[in-house]
Amino acid sequence: MVKRARMSFPLPLGDVARQEFTALGLADRLREADIWRLWPEVVGSTVAARAVPLRIIKGTLTVAVSSGPWKQELGFLKGMMKDKLNDRLGGEVVKEIVLKSGKVEQFAEAPPEEAPIKKRLTARQLALIEGQAAVISDEETRKAFIDLMKASLVIR
């Protein structure tokens, strides 16, 4: 039985996996798989909501785009997207990007917006609103102004 050389320190599991994939000739495939992880970060959330990578074969990345106008717009940005992806992947993994119309499922939904916290108006705030509204002669406009000011101060 052949003994292997003793390591001077333990390696992180990610490094061990990377070494094994390299030895098996799968390192390039591992880098290609990173495209899906990096996509929203590289292209931004707006584009990632309308275009997603489908597959990569021999350096050709196929991207599904939600609509014709977006497909046309991204056609102008293919070179930049390719360069940014390759930069993040550490080599020329993507040689070409092909845009295809298709169904786009979003990577992650945006968190729902929180409802604004409403507070009660103080007597001082109500008096200030009434004082400013007193100079408005038209009754309907004065009422609309008061309602608008109250709504504005309640949400703050």
N, C-alpha and C positions, 0 to 999 in steps of 0.2 A: 504494500500500500504506500502511495506517495503522499508525503505530508505537504500541505500548502504552507506558504510563508505566513508567518504570524503578523497580524496587523498591529501597528503601533497604537492605533486608536480606533474606536468604532466609527463607521461611516453612517450618515443618515440614510434611512430607508430609501428616500427618493434618489440619492446618488447610487445606491446599490442597484435599484431598478433601472436607472439610466444606463449603468455599465452593462447590465445583462441584456437590455434591449439593443444596445450598440453591438454587443458580441453576437447577437442573433440577427443582426441586420435590420432591426425594426426601429431604430432611432428616428429615421425620417418619418415613419408612420406616426410615431409618438409626437413629433413636432407638428405634423399635419393635424393631429387631433386637437392641438392647442388652439387652432383657428376658432373653434366654436366657443372656447372659453374667452378668448381675447376679442372676439368680434364686436360686442357692444362697446367695449372700451376704445377700440381702434376707430370705429366709424361714428361713434356717438349714439346717444339714446334715440334721437329722432330718426336717423337712418336705420338703426337696428330694429325699430318698430315697424319698418316698411320693407326691409330686406334682410334675408337670413341665408347663411351658407347651407347648401344642400349636400355637396360632395366635392372631393378633390381627387382627381385621377391624373397621374403623371404631370403634376404641377398646374393643371387647369382646375381652378376653383369655380364651381357653378353656384350662382346665387339666385334665389327666388326673390322676385320683386313684386310688390303688391299691385302696382298699376303702371300703365303706360307712361304717364308723365314722370313718375319716379324712376322708371327704367331709363328714360331719356336723360334725366338729370344725373343719375349715377353713371351713365355711359361716359359723361365728361370727367367723372372722378375716379374711373377705374385705375388709372396709373397711380394716383395718389394713394388709393386704398391698398393697392398691391405693394407699394413701397413701404407704407406704414406697417402692414402685416408682416412683411419680410424683415423689417427692422426689429419688430418685437419678437419674431420667431428666431432671429439670429442667423439668418442665411436665406438663400433664394429657394424658399419652399413653394411659393406661389409664382408661377411663371406667367399666367394669364388668368383673367377673370371673365367669365361668360355670364351675362345677365339673362334671366329667363322669367317670363311672367308666371306667377304661381301664387298659391295660398301662402300667406306669411303668418306664422304663429309667433306672437311676441315672446321675447325672452323672459321678461318679468314685468308684471303689472306694477304700475306706479301706486304707491300707497295712497289710500283715500285721504282727501284733504280734511283737516280737522275743522269742525264748526267753530266760528269765532265765539269767544266768550262774551256774553252780554252782561252788562252791569246796569244798575239803577242810576238814574240821573240825580244829582244832588239839587237842593233848592237853589243854590247859587248858579248852577248850570242852567236850570229852567228859567231863572230870572234873566240871565244873560241872553238866552234865546228870545225871550219875550221882548226884551229891550231892543235887540237888533231887528226884530220883526215889526216893531211898532212903526218904523219909518216907511213900511211898504203899504201903500194905499189900497191896492186891489186885494180884496178879501181872499179870493181863491189862491193868488200868488203867495200871500202871507201865510196861509195854511200849509201850502206845499213847502215853503221855506222852513217853517217850524218843524214839519214832519221830517224833512231832510236833515236838519240840524240834530234833531233828537236821535234819528237813526245813526247818524255819523258818530255822535258822542257815546251812544249805547254800545256800539261794537268796539270802540277803542278801549 
